[in-house]
Amino acid sequence: MSKNALIIPPEYKEHFIDVAKAPARAEQFLDTATHALKDDAAIVMGGDRLLVRKLPQITKTYGGLVLPDLGRSEAGYGVVVAAGQGRYNIAGQLVPMRFQAGAIVCFGKYAGTNCQVLGFGNQEGECVVLREEEVFYAVMSRKDAATIAAKADPRITPMTTESDDQPA
């Protein structure tokens, strides 16, 4: 053994893998031909990252006009399919994520990093990895919004549609 060799204590052996065994490890969870996830694979995000499946491009305007292919813009909405545990602040305390799997979120056109997660995203496997701070807002039920608003400090007021303010 070389005097500069890395010695790994036995209690940390599970944190390391032999480089030669890495391809075999990948074959457990990925189809090596297509890089699609196998059925028993799971994605675990790290830190304050979100894996968001983009919604398809809009095909009609709010008024009902059909948009030509050139008039369509990339979707700024998506569904969170995996979320990290949060991030640590300067005091070492865990700040949990505000968005969990299933949340419908709005993000900027150039936010995040596009990635192909075949077998997990939409037909093309198009997903985006976002930091929590890149999300503008989430769309949720009024009941869930009221629950979050009641627990918020300082107090927040959920925005609802204008039709709520009009008498029935």
DOFI-984765 format. One record per residue (C-alpha): x, y, z; residue in one letter. Coordinates in steps of 0.25 Angstrom, whole numbers, padded with zeros to 4 digits. Example, Ala and Ser with C-alpha at 12.3 -4.5 7.8 and 13.67 -1.06 7.14 Angstrom:
[[0049,-0018,0031],"A"] [[0055,-0004,0029],"S"] 
# end
This chain:
[[0000,0000,0000],"M"] [[0005,0014,-0004],"S"] [[0008,0023,0008],"K"] [[-0002,0034,0001],"N"] [[-0013,0024,-0001],"A"] [[-0027,0028,0004],"L"] [[-0031,0019,0016],"I"] [[-0046,0019,0018],"I"] [[-0051,0015,0032],"P"] [[-0060,0003,0032],"P"] [[-0072,0012,0037],"E"] [[-0072,0020,0024],"Y"] [[-0070,0009,0014],"K"] [[-0085,0010,0010],"E"] [[-0082,0025,0005],"H"] [[-0072,0021,-0005],"F"] [[-0072,0012,-0017],"I"] [[-0061,0006,-0026],"D"] [[-0060,0014,-0039],"V"] [[-0059,0001,-0047],"A"] [[-0073,-0004,-0041],"K"] [[-0080,0009,-0044],"A"] [[-0086,0005,-0058],"P"] [[-0092,-0008,-0051],"A"] [[-0098,0001,-0040],"R"] [[-0105,0010,-0051],"A"] [[-0110,-0003,-0058],"E"] [[-0119,-0005,-0045],"Q"] [[-0127,0007,-0047],"F"] [[-0125,0012,-0062],"L"] [[-0127,0005,-0075],"D"] [[-0113,0006,-0081],"T"] [[-0118,0007,-0095],"A"] [[-0128,0019,-0093],"T"] [[-0124,0024,-0080],"H"] [[-0139,0023,-0076],"A"] [[-0142,0020,-0061],"L"] [[-0146,0006,-0057],"K"] [[-0159,0004,-0050],"D"] [[-0153,0002,-0036],"D"] [[-0144,0015,-0037],"A"] [[-0146,0027,-0029],"A"] [[-0141,0041,-0030],"I"] [[-0136,0048,-0018],"V"] [[-0133,0063,-0019],"M"] [[-0122,0070,-0011],"G"] [[-0123,0082,-0003],"G"] [[-0133,0093,-0008],"D"] [[-0135,0087,-0022],"R"] [[-0148,0083,-0029],"L"] [[-0150,0074,-0040],"L"] [[-0161,0080,-0048],"V"] [[-0169,0074,-0060],"R"] [[-0172,0084,-0070],"K"] [[-0186,0086,-0074],"L"] [[-0189,0085,-0089],"P"] [[-0189,0098,-0097],"Q"] [[-0202,0106,-0098],"I"] [[-0210,0104,-0111],"T"] [[-0221,0114,-0108],"K"] [[-0222,0128,-0102],"T"] [[-0231,0131,-0090],"Y"] [[-0241,0136,-0100],"G"] [[-0241,0123,-0108],"G"] [[-0233,0127,-0120],"L"] [[-0224,0116,-0126],"V"] [[-0209,0119,-0126],"L"] [[-0200,0116,-0138],"P"] [[-0188,0108,-0135],"D"] [[-0179,0121,-0136],"L"] [[-0188,0128,-0126],"G"] [[-0187,0118,-0115],"R"] [[-0177,0121,-0103],"S"] [[-0170,0111,-0094],"E"] [[-0178,0107,-0082],"A"] [[-0175,0115,-0069],"G"] [[-0183,0105,-0061],"Y"] [[-0180,0091,-0056],"G"] [[-0183,0080,-0046],"V"] [[-0172,0077,-0035],"V"] [[-0169,0062,-0036],"V"] [[-0158,0062,-0026],"A"] [[-0153,0072,-0015],"A"] [[-0140,0073,-0006],"G"] [[-0141,0074,0009],"Q"] [[-0138,0089,0009],"G"] [[-0125,0097,0012],"R"] [[-0117,0100,0024],"Y"] [[-0116,0115,0029],"N"] [[-0104,0122,0034],"I"] [[-0108,0117,0048],"A"] [[-0108,0102,0044],"G"] [[-0123,0101,0045],"Q"] [[-0130,0093,0034],"L"] [[-0140,0102,0026],"V"] [[-0150,0093,0020],"P"] [[-0156,0094,0006],"M"] [[-0168,0101,0004],"R"] [[-0172,0093,-0009],"F"] [[-0174,0078,-0008],"Q"] [[-0177,0068,-0019],"A"] [[-0190,0070,-0026],"G"] [[-0189,0086,-0025],"A"] [[-0192,0093,-0038],"I"] [[-0182,0104,-0039],"V"] [[-0179,0116,-0048],"C"] [[-0165,0119,-0051],"F"] [[-0157,0128,-0061],"G"] [[-0154,0125,-0075],"K"] [[-0139,0124,-0073],"Y"] [[-0140,0118,-0059],"A"] [[-0133,0105,-0055],"G"] [[-0126,0095,-0063],"T"] [[-0133,0087,-0073],"N"] [[-0131,0072,-0072],"C"] [[-0136,0059,-0079],"Q"] [[-0142,0049,-0069],"V"] [[-0147,0038,-0078],"L"] [[-0159,0030,-0073],"G"] [[-0162,0041,-0062],"F"] [[-0165,0054,-0069],"G"] [[-0175,0057,-0080],"N"] [[-0174,0049,-0094],"Q"] [[-0160,0056,-0097],"E"] [[-0156,0054,-0083],"G"] [[-0154,0069,-0081],"E"] [[-0152,0074,-0067],"C"] [[-0145,0085,-0061],"V"] [[-0137,0086,-0048],"V"] [[-0140,0098,-0040],"L"] [[-0135,0105,-0027],"R"] [[-0147,0108,-0018],"E"] [[-0144,0123,-0020],"E"] [[-0146,0122,-0035],"E"] [[-0161,0119,-0033],"V"] [[-0170,0131,-0033],"F"] [[-0182,0125,-0027],"Y"] [[-0190,0112,-0026],"A"] [[-0205,0109,-0030],"V"] [[-0213,0102,-0020],"M"] [[-0227,0100,-0014],"S"] [[-0233,0111,-0006],"R"] [[-0234,0102,0006],"K"] [[-0219,0099,0005],"D"] [[-0215,0114,0003],"A"] [[-0224,0118,0015],"A"] [[-0217,0107,0024],"T"] [[-0203,0113,0020],"I"] [[-0207,0127,0022],"A"] [[-0212,0124,0036],"A"] [[-0199,0118,0040],"K"] [[-0190,0129,0033],"A"] [[-0182,0139,0041],"D"] [[-0183,0150,0037],"P"] [[-0197,0149,0032],"R"] [[-0200,0147,0018],"I"] [[-0212,0148,0009],"T"] [[-0214,0138,-0002],"P"] [[-0218,0145,-0016],"M"] [[-0231,0139,-0021],"T"] [[-0239,0142,-0034],"T"] [[-0247,0155,-0035],"E"] [[-0260,0148,-0037],"S"] [[-0259,0144,-0022],"D"] [[-0261,0159,-0018],"D"] [[-0274,0160,-0026],"Q"] [[-0288,0157,-0020],"P"] [[-0295,0145,-0025],"A"] 
# end
